[in-house]
Amino acid sequence: MIPWNGIADLLSMQRADGAWLGDVRGGPHLTALTLLVESRLGVLGAFDRSDGLRWLRSRQGDDGGFPWGADVRGRADVTATSCVHAAMREVGAPPDDPALEKATAYLDARGGPAAHEPAVQLLLGAHGGLSLSLKG
C-alpha cells in the first residue's frame, strides 16, 4: 500500500526550485555519505565541502566516534564513524586534522575496518578506491 498522505506531505514541503529544506534526523553518517557521493560525482561545491566538514566535526563525541543517530550525545558507532572518517578524507581533511585523528584512534581501538560487516567493508573499500586502511 502506498502511503499517499506521506507523499502529499513530502511534496508540500518542496520548494519552487525543486529542493527540500527540512530537518534531517539521520545522523552524521548520512551527511558523510552525501559528501562522499557528491565529491566522487564532481558536484560538491566548495561551500558545501567546508560546511559539511564543519558540521561533521561538530557531531564528534569526546571519544572520537560519531553517533549513528542525530543525537550528538548518542553512543558512538563504528559504522557511522567509518563513514564520517571516509568522507572527511575524501573531501580533503588533512591527515593531521584533529577530528580525523580522533576518529582514527576510535576505530583502531575497536578493531579497525575488520570490525565491520563485510558489506560495509565493501562499500567503504570499493567506493572509488578508498583505502580500507585507516592510517595513510
C-alpha positions as a LaTeX table, in Angstrom:
\begin{tabular}{lrrr}
\hline
Residue & $x$ (\AA) & $y$ (\AA) & $z$ (\AA) \\
\hline
Met1 & 0.00 & 0.00 & 0.00 \\
Ile2 & 1.36 & 3.44 & $-0.93$ \\
Pro3 & 1.32 & 6.00 & 1.93 \\
Trp4 & $-0.38$ & 8.75 & $-0.06$ \\
Asn5 & $-0.64$ & 11.09 & 2.93 \\
Gly6 & 3.10 & 10.88 & 3.46 \\
Ile7 & 3.80 & 11.56 & $-0.21$ \\
Ala8 & 1.45 & 14.55 & $-0.19$ \\
Asp9 & 3.13 & 15.89 & 2.95 \\
Leu10 & 6.56 & 15.48 & 1.39 \\
Leu11 & 5.52 & 17.18 & $-1.85$ \\
Ser12 & 4.01 & 20.08 & 0.09 \\
Met13 & 7.46 & 20.79 & 1.59 \\
Gln14 & 9.21 & 21.00 & $-1.79$ \\
Arg15 & 10.45 & 24.46 & $-2.75$ \\
Ala16 & 9.74 & 26.03 & $-6.11$ \\
Asp17 & 13.31 & 25.26 & $-7.26$ \\
Gly18 & 12.72 & 21.53 & $-6.63$ \\
Ala19 & 14.77 & 21.26 & $-3.43$ \\
Trp20 & 13.60 & 20.27 & 0.01 \\
Leu21 & 14.67 & 22.12 & 3.09 \\
Gly22 & 13.90 & 20.29 & 6.26 \\
Asp23 & 15.16 & 18.77 & 9.45 \\
Val24 & 17.08 & 15.59 & 8.70 \\
Arg25 & 17.48 & 13.34 & 11.71 \\
Gly26 & 19.52 & 10.59 & 10.14 \\
Gly27 & 22.81 & 11.31 & 11.81 \\
Pro28 & 26.30 & 12.23 & 10.61 \\
His29 & 26.74 & 9.08 & 8.51 \\
Leu30 & 24.09 & 10.30 & 6.05 \\
Thr31 & 25.83 & 13.65 & 5.65 \\
Ala32 & 29.11 & 11.80 & 5.25 \\
Leu33 & 27.74 & 9.52 & 2.54 \\
Thr34 & 26.24 & 12.51 & 0.72 \\
Leu35 & 29.62 & 14.28 & 0.79 \\
Leu36 & 31.33 & 11.13 & $-0.50$ \\
Val37 & 28.94 & 10.68 & $-3.40$ \\
Glu38 & 28.81 & 14.35 & $-4.39$ \\
Ser39 & 32.60 & 14.59 & $-4.26$ \\
Arg40 & 33.04 & 11.50 & $-6.45$ \\
Leu41 & 30.44 & 12.79 & $-8.93$ \\
Gly42 & 32.23 & 16.14 & $-9.10$ \\
Val43 & 29.21 & 18.14 & $-7.95$ \\
Leu44 & 30.32 & 19.04 & $-4.42$ \\
Gly45 & 30.80 & 22.79 & $-4.19$ \\
Ala46 & 33.45 & 24.47 & $-2.07$ \\
Phe47 & 30.93 & 25.86 & 0.43 \\
Asp48 & 29.20 & 22.51 & 0.91 \\
Arg49 & 32.59 & 20.84 & 1.28 \\
Ser50 & 33.78 & 23.19 & 4.04 \\
Asp51 & 30.37 & 23.47 & 5.70 \\
Gly52 & 29.95 & 19.69 & 5.60 \\
Leu53 & 33.31 & 19.19 & 7.31 \\
Arg54 & 32.46 & 21.83 & 9.90 \\
Trp55 & 29.10 & 20.18 & 10.63 \\
Leu56 & 30.62 & 16.70 & 10.87 \\
Arg57 & 33.29 & 17.92 & 13.28 \\
Ser58 & 30.54 & 19.39 & 15.48 \\
Arg59 & 28.95 & 15.93 & 15.82 \\
Gln60 & 32.05 & 14.12 & 17.03 \\
Gly61 & 31.93 & 12.69 & 20.54 \\
Asp62 & 34.60 & 13.10 & 23.17 \\
Asp63 & 35.76 & 9.53 & 22.47 \\
Gly64 & 36.42 & 10.40 & 18.80 \\
Gly65 & 33.45 & 8.46 & 17.47 \\
Phe66 & 30.30 & 9.60 & 15.74 \\
Pro67 & 26.78 & 8.56 & 16.70 \\
Trp68 & 24.50 & 6.68 & 14.32 \\
Gly69 & 21.53 & 8.92 & 15.04 \\
Ala70 & 21.08 & 12.64 & 15.13 \\
Asp71 & 21.66 & 12.97 & 18.89 \\
Val72 & 25.22 & 14.25 & 19.24 \\
Arg73 & 25.24 & 12.89 & 22.79 \\
Gly74 & 24.32 & 9.45 & 21.49 \\
Arg75 & 26.61 & 6.47 & 21.79 \\
Ala76 & 29.26 & 6.41 & 19.09 \\
Asp77 & 29.00 & 3.76 & 16.40 \\
Val78 & 31.83 & 2.07 & 14.46 \\
Thr79 & 29.99 & 2.12 & 11.13 \\
Ala80 & 28.88 & 5.75 & 11.45 \\
Thr81 & 32.41 & 6.73 & 12.45 \\
Ser82 & 33.87 & 4.86 & 9.47 \\
Cys83 & 31.50 & 6.65 & 7.08 \\
Val84 & 32.45 & 10.04 & 8.52 \\
His85 & 36.15 & 9.12 & 8.51 \\
Ala86 & 35.99 & 8.15 & 4.81 \\
Ala87 & 34.07 & 11.30 & 3.91 \\
Met88 & 36.47 & 13.58 & 5.74 \\
Arg89 & 39.38 & 12.00 & 3.88 \\
Glu90 & 37.54 & 12.19 & 0.56 \\
Val91 & 36.68 & 15.87 & 0.83 \\
Gly92 & 40.18 & 16.94 & 1.78 \\
Ala93 & 40.62 & 16.93 & 5.54 \\
Pro94 & 44.40 & 16.77 & 6.06 \\
Pro95 & 45.80 & 13.63 & 7.71 \\
Asp96 & 46.71 & 15.67 & 10.80 \\
Asp97 & 43.18 & 17.06 & 11.19 \\
Pro98 & 42.39 & 16.63 & 14.92 \\
Ala99 & 38.88 & 15.26 & 14.24 \\
Leu100 & 40.25 & 12.76 & 11.73 \\
Glu101 & 42.98 & 11.68 & 14.14 \\
Lys102 & 40.43 & 11.17 & 16.94 \\
Ala103 & 38.16 & 9.16 & 14.63 \\
Thr104 & 41.11 & 7.01 & 13.55 \\
Ala105 & 42.02 & 6.32 & 17.17 \\
Tyr106 & 38.39 & 5.44 & 17.96 \\
Leu107 & 38.24 & 2.99 & 15.05 \\
Asp108 & 41.67 & 1.48 & 15.71 \\
Ala109 & 40.66 & 0.80 & 19.32 \\
Arg110 & 37.63 & $-1.12$ & 18.06 \\
Gly111 & 39.30 & $-3.38$ & 15.52 \\
Gly112 & 39.57 & $-1.02$ & 12.54 \\
Pro113 & 37.90 & $-1.87$ & 9.23 \\
Ala114 & 37.94 & $-5.59$ & 10.02 \\
Ala115 & 35.35 & $-4.93$ & 12.74 \\
His116 & 32.73 & $-4.14$ & 10.13 \\
Glu117 & 30.25 & $-6.35$ & 8.43 \\
Pro118 & 31.56 & $-7.41$ & 5.00 \\
Ala119 & 29.01 & $-5.20$ & 3.23 \\
Val120 & 30.31 & $-2.10$ & 5.00 \\
Gln121 & 33.91 & $-3.08$ & 4.25 \\
Leu122 & 32.99 & $-3.44$ & 0.60 \\
Leu123 & 31.17 & $-0.10$ & 0.47 \\
Leu124 & 33.99 & 1.84 & 2.08 \\
Gly125 & 36.74 & $-0.04$ & 0.25 \\
Ala126 & 35.23 & $-0.11$ & $-3.22$ \\
His127 & 33.95 & 3.43 & $-3.26$ \\
Gly128 & 36.26 & 4.91 & $-5.84$ \\
Gly129 & 39.29 & 3.12 & $-4.49$ \\
Leu130 & 39.11 & 4.44 & $-0.95$ \\
Ser131 & 41.59 & 2.55 & 1.13 \\
Leu132 & 40.34 & 0.30 & 3.88 \\
Ser133 & 43.45 & 1.23 & 5.82 \\
Leu134 & 42.75 & 3.99 & 8.31 \\
Lys135 & 46.37 & 5.04 & 8.54 \\
Gly136 & 47.81 & 6.58 & 5.42 \\
\hline
\end{tabular}
